[in-house]
Each structure stands twice: as C-alpha cells, then as structure tokens.
Amino acid sequence: MITDCRQEAILNLTNGQRLDQLTAEVAGPVAVCFSQFHVGDTPPTQVADGGIAKMKTPISKTCSATKTNQSNCQTTALPGSEFCFFHDPAKAEERREAQAKGGRQNRMKTLDPTAPDVKVEDCRDARALLVLTINQVLKGEIDPRVANTVGFLANILLKAMEQNMLETRIEQLEALLKVQTTTFDLTLTGA
C-alpha cells in the first residue's frame, strides 16, 4: 500500500495518467508534494515492486537573469550554472562565436559578378537556364532563394514571350484578313 502522496502520484503518472487526470484527492496532495522539492532535485519514488526509482528527468531550474524589460528569464539554466546560455557570463565568448557563425552561414551565395549574362530568347533558353540554376543549387554554388527568384523571373519571361507570340499571330491574321477582304471587294466591284 502506498502511503506517500508522491509515490501514488508517480505511480499514476507512470501508468499513463496525466497530472490533470489525477483524482482530486491525489491531485491536491501532489501539488503540495511536488512543491516540497527544490529546483534541480530528483525526488525518490517507490515503485509497485517496493524498489526505489528516480524520476526520468530532474525538475529543471530556470535562469536567474533579469531581461532588459525587467522580467525574469524563463529559459532553462545550464547544468551547473544559475544562467542559461544567453545570460551566462562564462559563455560570452561562445555566444559571440555562435552569432558570428550564424552571420557567416546566413549570407546568400550568388554568382560571381564576372559571370557572363544569360540570353533568354525562347523557351529552350529558359529551360536551359532553369536546368543550370537547379544544378548550381544542388552543388551549393548559389543560394536557393536566388534560384527561386530566377525561376519566378523565368516564368514571367515565358508568359511575356507567349503574349508576344500571340500578338504577332493576331497581327499576321489581321493582315491576312485585310488582304483577303480587299481582294474580295475588288472581285465584287469588278475592278
């Protein structure tokens, strides 16, 4: 028989029951029992077979730093420290290096300015450009955001080419219709 509310709560929780599903008679004492532990403690518990077991994860402590807006930092503190990675004075150099590394990795890869311009005059040229761009992304030569822009612009260019082709065909059909109408008018007038 379990006499300690901590033991009963742990058994209930390890049997798949969530803390909010515990009965009122167990849930009340559980909150009191867990409040008895200090941050970072791993409370001992008695398991069903009578042995002593530890909780899987200790109760973690939060960073003791105060943020610039005067609120407490809610991030978990590093093991063996009162502070999180972002506030620990001992980690200042590591923070600066991580920020620099992030800045270096965030740079967009673009083509060399001396690379020749690409001429896209028809669909074949646009297809060749897209194939080249895909291969450059796969090789890490250009940033995927640049390739996305190239694809977007190629699509606009293809639509413009299609529009131009339709306008040219309409002009040719109108010219042909004008010639046929003039010929037909001449036939009717007998000239």
C-alpha positions in Angstrom: 0.0 0.0 0.0 1.3 3.5 -0.9 1.3 5.9 2.0 3.2 8.9 0.5 1.3 11.1 -2.0 4.4 11.5 -4.1 4.6 7.7 -4.6 0.9 7.5 -5.5 1.3 10.4 -8.0 4.3 8.9 -9.6 2.6 5.5 -9.9 -0.4 7.1 -11.5 1.7 9.2 -13.9 3.9 6.2 -14.8 0.8 4.2 -15.6 0.0 6.7 -18.4 -2.2 9.1 -16.4 -1.5 12.8 -16.9 -1.3 15.2 -13.9 -4.6 16.9 -14.9 -6.3 13.5 -15.0 -5.5 12.6 -11.4 -8.4 12.4 -9.0 -9.0 15.4 -6.7 -7.9 13.5 -3.6 -4.5 12.7 -5.3 -4.1 15.9 -7.3 -4.2 18.2 -4.3 -1.5 16.5 -2.3 0.6 16.0 -5.5 0.9 19.8 -5.9 1.9 20.1 -2.3 4.3 17.2 -2.5 6.0 18.5 -5.7 6.3 21.9 -4.2 8.5 20.4 -1.4 11.2 19.6 -3.9 14.0 22.1 -4.6 14.7 23.0 -8.2 17.2 20.5 -9.7 16.2 17.7 -7.2 15.3 14.3 -8.5 12.7 13.1 -6.0 12.9 9.4 -5.0 9.8 7.4 -5.5 8.6 3.9 -4.5 7.6 1.8 -7.4 5.0 -1.0 -7.3 7.5 -3.8 -6.6 8.8 -1.9 -3.5 12.1 -0.8 -5.0 13.3 2.8 -5.2 13.4 4.5 -8.5 14.3 8.0 -9.7 12.2 10.2 -11.9 13.4 10.1 -15.5 14.2 13.8 -15.6 15.0 16.1 -12.7 13.0 19.2 -12.1 14.9 21.8 -14.1 15.7 25.2 -12.8 15.3 28.4 -14.8 17.8 31.1 -15.5 18.2 33.6 -12.7 18.9 36.6 -15.0 16.7 39.6 -15.5 15.9 40.6 -19.1 16.2 44.1 -20.4 12.4 44.5 -20.0 12.9 43.7 -16.2 11.1 40.4 -16.5 12.7 37.1 -15.3 14.3 34.9 -18.0 12.2 31.7 -18.3 14.8 29.7 -20.2 16.2 26.5 -18.5 19.5 27.1 -16.8 22.6 25.3 -18.0 23.7 22.3 -15.8 26.0 23.6 -13.0 25.1 27.2 -13.6 22.5 29.7 -12.5 22.1 31.1 -16.0 21.0 30.0 -19.5 23.3 30.0 -22.4 22.2 33.6 -23.3 22.9 35.1 -19.9 25.9 33.0 -18.6 28.9 35.3 -18.3 31.2 32.3 -18.7 29.6 31.6 -22.2 30.1 35.1 -23.6 32.9 34.1 -26.0 30.9 31.0 -27.2 27.8 33.3 -27.7 29.9 35.7 -29.8 31.3 32.9 -31.9 27.8 31.4 -32.4 26.5 34.7 -33.5 29.4 35.2 -35.9 29.0 31.7 -37.3 25.2 32.3 -37.8 26.0 35.5 -39.6 28.5 33.8 -41.9 26.1 31.0 -42.7 23.3 33.3 -43.5 25.0 35.0 -46.4 23.4 34.5 -49.7 25.5 32.7 -52.3 25.4 34.4 -55.6 27.2 34.1 -58.9 30.5 35.9 -59.4 29.9 39.4 -60.9 32.2 38.5 -63.8 29.9 35.6 -64.8 28.5 36.1 -68.4 25.0 37.4 -68.8 22.4 34.8 -69.9 20.4 35.4 -73.0 16.9 34.0 -72.9 15.1 34.4 -76.3 12.9 31.4 -76.4 11.6 28.5 -74.3 14.7 26.4 -74.9 16.9 29.2 -73.5 14.6 29.5 -70.4 14.7 25.7 -69.9 18.5 25.7 -70.2 18.7 28.5 -67.6 16.4 26.6 -65.2 18.4 23.4 -65.6 21.7 25.3 -65.0 20.2 27.0 -61.9 18.9 23.7 -60.4 22.4 22.2 -60.8 24.0 25.3 -59.2 21.7 25.0 -56.2 22.4 21.3 -55.9 26.1 21.9 -55.9 25.8 24.8 -53.3 27.0 27.4 -55.8 24.0 29.7 -55.4 21.5 30.2 -52.6 18.1 28.6 -53.1 16.5 32.0 -52.6 18.4 33.3 -55.6 17.3 30.2 -57.6 13.7 30.8 -56.5 13.9 34.3 -57.9 15.4 33.0 -61.2 12.5 30.5 -61.5 10.0 33.3 -60.8 11.5 35.7 -63.3 11.8 32.9 -65.9 8.1 32.2 -65.5 7.3 35.9 -66.1 9.6 36.0 -69.1 7.9 32.9 -70.6 4.5 34.4 -70.2 5.7 37.6 -71.8 7.1 35.6 -74.7 3.9 33.7 -75.1 1.9 37.0 -75.1 4.3 38.4 -77.7 3.8 35.3 -79.8 0.0 35.6 -79.6 0.1 39.3 -80.5 2.3 38.5 -83.5 -0.1 35.8 -84.7 -3.1 38.1 -84.3 -1.3 40.8 -86.3 -0.5 38.3 -89.1 -4.1 37.1 -89.1 -5.4 40.7 -89.3 -3.1 41.5 -92.2 -4.1 38.3 -94.0 -7.8 39.1 -93.4 -7.3 42.6 -94.7 -5.7 41.3 -97.9 -8.5 38.8 -98.4 -11.2 41.4 -97.7 -9.5 43.8 -100.2 -9.3 41.0 -102.8 -12.9 40.1 -102.2 -14.1 43.7 -102.5 -12.2 44.0 -105.8 -13.9 40.9 -107.1 -17.3 42.3 -106.3 -16.7 45.6 -107.9 -15.3 44.1 -111.0 -12.1 46.0 -110.9 
